[in-house]
Amino acid sequence: MDDVLTEDVLEVYKGLEDKLSLDEFKIRVEEKIDKMGGLCDTRSASLLIAQEFGVTTSTTIGKIIEGWSEEKSGTPASIEGQVIRIDTIREFAKWDGSEGRVANIIVSDKTGSIRVVLWDKWTDLIQDGDLRLGTVINMNGRIKEGYRGPEITAENLKLIRQESGFEIKDCLVKDINDGMDAISIKGKIIEIGDVRTFSRKNGTNGKVGTIMIGDESGKIRVTLWDDRALDIESFAIGNAVSISNAYAKKRYNVVELYVGSHGQVDLIDEDIKYEERIEPIVDIEPDGFYNVIGDLIGIEPVHEFARKDGSQGRVVKITLMDKSGKINVSLWNEQVDFIQELDIGSTIKIADAFAKVGFNGEIDLSVGWRSKLELLKR
């Protein structure tokens, strides 16, 4: 396949067939990449060419998020999706003394959701009631790095239709992906962490706390900020909660939910099913978190090492076996103390261990600060 005329680029060219020959289009794409010093890829360059001719080609929100890097800031994008959140219009004074207005909305399609920034005249659509929750829009603008990943600054926007009886649907844990916003979900509380106070760079204090919720599809850690963190004091293990306007980010190789000032967490009277899945050792694959139960068949000596910051770390490797197979497990730092409770033949349960390929090419489990160990039988 041509390095420039990839499948994605040819899809953009379809809207330009009556304006440029394919050879002319390819030359313009190559020139655009050179002009931008290699800071955009072939598809981004082709979209810029299309925009110069007044042609826009919609992409999916998932594609924007998946392929995002800060080097692509300023590249054009055209999307079609449904408005699932509208923030308050904010007024401010511009440098020339005139009044400016800005509002954020969240737009969603089948592949994900993204923040869209509306400036000045585009906020009239909100103020006049034309742009509402459930409105399907087609818009183009430019992507930039936002507070929580890529966002689009709108340059043109068309109202397609209004979905009657619009309601934000709850998603399941398994459907949550990195970069999603305006997430609504219901779950059962299965863990509650402490609320702690921290100092921000501006000198003010903030609060943060965590809970773990589960549903029929899995479990996910939820971080609550400031006023939302105080809600934790009224929670108990087993409570059902409804979470709205949360956003998802990947941390330490796993996607977590975050609830800030726009979010809400409410106790609800519902029976939400959650069962912790115990994975057979033979089914464990790299780059995932697993719960396992097995018998201890080997313990190696504790190894101490120096971290990059000069502090001391510890690790010990043990071997577990269940009916399906055996696996090496590394316990790190404070988790090392657990071996004092163990004998060969002990049955233990490990929750939230991360699977990765070890130096020997075999899959190992890593037990760090977020993992939990339980002695079932000594």
N, C-alpha and C positions, 0 to 999 in steps of 0.2 A: 504493500500500500504506500502511496505517496506520503512523505513526511508532513507536507502542508495540507493537502486535500484529503484529510481524514473524513470519516463518516460524519462526525459532528459538523465539520466545516462545510461539507457538501450540502448538509441539511440547511445551513444558513444561506448558501448560494442559491437554493431553489427560489428564494424571494427576490433574487437579483438577476435571474436568467434573461429578463427582457431589457436589462440595463447594461450588463457587462458580459463579455465572453468569459469562458472559464479561465483561459490563459490570462486575460486582463485582471480578473478577480484574484488569481493566485499571485500575480506580481504585486498587486496592491496590498495583499495580506503580508507578503514578505517585506515590503517596504515599511509597513506599519510596525512590524516587529522590530526592524532595524531602528526605526525612528524612536521607539520607546526603549531602546537599549536592552532589548531582550526581557523586559519586565512584564510582558504579557505573552500568553501562549497563542497557538494558532487560532483556537476558537474565539478567544477574547478579541484578537485582531480582526477576525472575520465579522464579529458583531459590531465593532467600531466602523468598519467599512459599510456594513448594512445600515447603520444609524446615519451615516453621512448621506445616504441615498433615501433617507426617510422610511426605511424598512426595518421593522422590529420582528424578532423571532423569539417566541416564548421559550423559556427553559423551565425545568422543575426546580423547586426550592431545594430539594434534596441534593441536586447536582451542584447548586451554588455552595451549599454548606460543605459537602464532601470534598470539593476541589479547592476550598478556600485557603489562601495564604495572604499575608499582609502585602506581599509584592504585587498582588492583583488589585490593590486598592485603586479605585478610579475607573475600573473597567465597566462597560455598560451591561445591563441585564434587563430582560423583559420577562415578566411573570404574569400568570393569571391565577387567582386564588380567592378565597373567602376571608373576609374580615372577621376575626374572632376576638379581638380586643381593641378598644379605643381608649387612649389616655386623654387626660384633660389638656385642653389647649393652653399653652403658656405664652404670655406676652412679655416682651423685653424691648429695651431701647437699643437700636442699632448705632453703629459708630457715627453715622451722620445725623443722629437725633431722631430719626423716624422710628415708628413703632413696627416691631416684627412679631410674628406669631409662629409657633411651632407645636406640633403634636405628633406623638408616636402611635402607630397602629401595628397590630400583629396580623399578618396575612398567612393563610395556611392552604396547602394543597395536599394531595394524597401522599406526598413524599416528605413533608415536614412543614415547619413554620419559620417565619423570619420577621424581624422588626423592619418597618418602613417608616421613614421620617418625612413628614409633610411640612413644608414651609409656606408661610404667608398665604397666597391665594388658595392653595390646596386645602388649607384648614377651613375655608368657607364651606366646603362640602360637609364637614362635620357640624359646623355651626348652623347651617341651613337644614340639617336633618336628612340630606341626600345620601350621605355615607353613614351607614348604621351597622350594628352587629348583624352578620349574615349577608351583607352586600358582597356580591362577586364582582371583582374588579380586574381590569387588565391595565398594567402599568409598566412604564420603563423608567429607568434611572441609572444611577451609578452605585456600585458596591463600595463600601468602605469598612474599615475595622471599627466595630462598635464596642460598647462596654462588655458585651457577652458574645463576641464573635462577629461575623459579617452582618451588616445591615444595608438597606438600600435607601438612598436619598431620591425621592420621587421627582422626576422631571416632566412627566406626562402621565395622566391617569384618566381612565374611562370607566364609567359605571356600566356593568354588563346587565346585572339583574339583582333583585332582592329576593332572597329565599324566605318565604313566609314560614312563620312558626319556628324560626331558627333557635336551636338550643345547642350549647357546647356539649359535645359528647365526652363522657369519661373514657379514658384509655386504660389499657392494662399495662402492668409493669413491663411485659415483654415487648410492647410497642414503643417504649420510650428510647429515643436515640439522642446522641450528643448533639447539642445545638438547638433542640426543640424549645419552643417558648409557649406561653399561655396554656400550660398543661393542666388538665383537670383529671383527677384520679381519686378513687376510693380504695382504702386499704385497712387492714387490721394492724394495730401497733404490736410489734413483736420484740422491740428493744427500745429503751429510753436512755439517752445519755445525759450527762450533766450539762447545765447551762453555765457558761463562763463569760466573764467580762474581759474585754480587750480595749486597747487604746488605738485610735485611728491616727493617721499621719497629721490630721488637723488638730489633734489634742483632745477631741471628744471621745467619750467612751461608747462602746457598742456591746451588744450581747449576742451570743451565738449558742445554739444547742442542736442536738441531733436526735432523730428517732429513726427506727427502721420499720417500714410497713411492708406487708405482704398481701398478695391476692392469689387467685387461682393459678396465675401464670408465673409467679416468682416473687422476689422481694427486692427492695431498693432503699438505700439510705437517703434520708431527707434532712437537709440542713436548714434550720430556721434562724432568721436574723432579727435582732432588736425586739420590737413588740411581739413579733410572731414567736420568738424564742421563749418569751414569758408564758405563752400558752402551754408550754410543756408541763408547768406546775400542776395543771388540771388533768393531765393525761395519766392513764394506767395501762399496763400491759393487757392486751386483749380488747381494748377500746377500738371502735371503728371510727375512722376519720374521713372527711371529704376535703380534698385539697384543690384549690383553684388558683390559676395564674402563677403556677410554678414554672421554672425553667430548668433545663437539663444541661449538665456539663460533665465532661470526663475528668476524673481525678484518680491518680494511681491506677490507671488502666481500666477503670470501671466507671460507668455512667451513674451520676447521682442527681437527685433533685434539690433545688434551692428555692426557698420561699422568702421573699423580701417584702418591701413595703406595699407592693401591688398585690401580693398574694394573700391567701386566706386559708386557715386550717380550722375546721369545725368538727366537733364530736357529733356523730350521727348514730341513730338507733337502727343499725342494720347488721345482719349476720353475714360477714364476709369470710369466705372460705380461704384458708391458707394451710397448706401442708408442706413442711420442709422436705425437700427431695434429698435422699441419700443416693449418691452416685456410685454404681459399681466401679471399682478401680479400672477395669478393662475398658470402660467407656469414657475415661477422662481424656480430653484433648487439650492441646496447648492454648494459652491466652484466654482462660476463663476461670471463674471462681467456682469452687466445688465444696460440697459437704460429703464427708466420707466416714465410715465406721470400719475399723479393722483391728486385728490383733498385732501386737508389737512383736517383731521377730528379730530386731537388731537395733543396737544403739552404738554409735561411734563416740569417741572422746569429744569433749567440748573444745571448740577452736576459738581463740581470741584474736582480734585483729584491730588495726588502727584505721579509723575513718579518715576521710580527707580533711575534716576539721580538727583532727588530732585527738578526738575522743575515742574511747575503746568500745568495740562491739563484740558480740558473742554469737556463735552459731553452733548448732549440733544437728547431726543428721541421724534420723531414725528410719527404720523400714517397717511398713505396715503391710498386712496381707488380709484380703477377704476371700470369699469363695471364687471370685473371678480372676484374681491375680495379686501382684504385689507392687509397691511403689515406694521410692525414697521420698522422705519428707524432711525439709530443713526448718528448724525452729530458730527464730532470730531474737536476739537480745532478751527482753524480759520473759519471752515464751520459753527460753532455755530452762528456767527454773522448774518447769512442769515435769522434767524427767526425774526429779527427785521422788515423785509419787509413783513411778513406773517400775515394773518388773517385766522380764521377758514373758510373753503370754498375756499381758494386760490388754484389755479391750478399751479402745479410746475412740472418741468422736471428735472430729475436726470440722468446724464450720468456717466457711469463707476462706479457704486456702486457694492460693493462685497457682495455676498449673503452667509450667514452662518447660522448654527443652533444656536439659542439663548439659554439662560438658561432655558427658559420655554419649550424647545423642538420644538418651531416654527421657521420658516425661517425668519431671519431679514436681512435688508440691512445695510451695513456700508459705510458711506460717508467720505472718507479721503482726503488727499492732492491731489490725482490724479483724484478725482471725480469733476464733474461740476454741479452746480445748476443754474436753470433759472426759474424766476417767469413768468409764461405765463398769468395768470389772477389773480388779487387781490381780 
